[in-house]
Amino acid sequence: MRIATRLLLCLPLITGSFCHATGVQIGRTRVIYDANKKEVALPLQNNDKELPWLVQSWTDTGDGKTRGPFIVTPPLFRLDPQKEQSLRITWNGTPLPTDKETLFYLNVRTVPATAADDEAKNVLRLIYKTRLKLFWRPAGLSGTPIDTCQKLRFIRQGQQLTAINDGAYYSIFDSLTLDNQKVEKADMVAPHSRADIALPARVQGTHVSWRCITDYGNASEKFSSILAQD
């Protein structure tokens, strides 16, 4: 408890990537929760050779405040150097849509302990916060995430590109180009909805190509189509 209390007072808070060169490595970049499973495990490993790290985890609905309908176990624990432990994520039974995926976020906050030699020194200690997408995936959805990505439709209105998702899965863009000109602000399209994407100035053309991020965190094959003018 002495270590935990001291570490929680450390500042500043920064957002980290899913893997730190020294410290806690998170096993995946996203979590897929299939509704027919009782729980999902997310492996963590402390790559530090000497120091333990404190790990705190929770889910939210996307606003950073409202807790998601999942129980993360253990919510707070010490991970010793060169050790591995999995977070176990369990749905709490709150009703969720059954005809499409729902997006939540898993937050993992990790804090290094203070080396004994540094306890009397003014040492800056950083708190790393990693935020992963957590997809609730109901059983029996038609098609696959890749099918949904491939069937995206695009229309253009002036300097705005609209991506239309008729499928039941989220499509997260790895890349999006219009006549080989990269569209930087492309993010994702929710199921059965559309997303408006601002186009860079003077971008023309009608040939759109895109890749989506797969369940494994890599890029899908490239898909392409001719966009419609509206």
Secondary structure by P-SEA (a helix, b strand, c coil): caaaaaaaaccbbbbbcccccccccccccbbbbcccccbbbbbbbcccccbbbbbbbccccccccccccccccccbbbbcccbbbbbbbbbccccccccbbbbbbbbbbbbbbbcccccccbbbbbbbbbbbbbbbccccccccaaaaaaabbbbbcccbbbbbbcccbbbbbcccccccccccccccccccbbbbbbbccccccccccccccccccccccbbbbbbbcc
